[in-house]
Amino acid sequence: MNYRIEIGDHLANEDQFMKIQALIELKRQSLLDKQKKLKTVTKTNEFLNSVKEDYVKYYNVIVAQKQDQIKAITMLNEYVEDLASSGELSVNNIEDARVEQSKLLREVKQIKRGLDSLTTDTNHIANELHKKI
């Protein structure tokens, strides 16, 4: 029986073992790095979700205010129209009422444009946030 171990074989095995250990350490470090990144991304996503929820609340408040403004101006416009058509106003008063109606209608258009712009901006922001989440 030959129990003699070749030193070269032993060194080769040890070298192979060291390489495997180094590879395992690299993989372990890589997994730790990925775990850190995942924690960071998770915190970022939570923050972005929080920002998005706050923005949606703000957006809803602004939209409700704009809609209330439109309703109020529409009611004023109807009141002016009723006054003009009631026959109780003089020619000058009717002319003044028509001028006020024009102003009110311009105001409604301006509010609607602002609302459209707000909606467009919100959709753009929502799309950008969605890409990051």
Secondary structure, 3 states (H helix, E strand, C coil): CCCCCCHHHHHHHHHHHHHHHHHHHHHHHHHHHHHHHHHHHHHHHHHHHHHHHHHHHHHHHHHHHHHHHHHHHHHHHHHHHHHHHHCCCCHHHHHHHHHHHHHHHHHHHHHHHHHHHHHHHHHHHHHHHHHHC
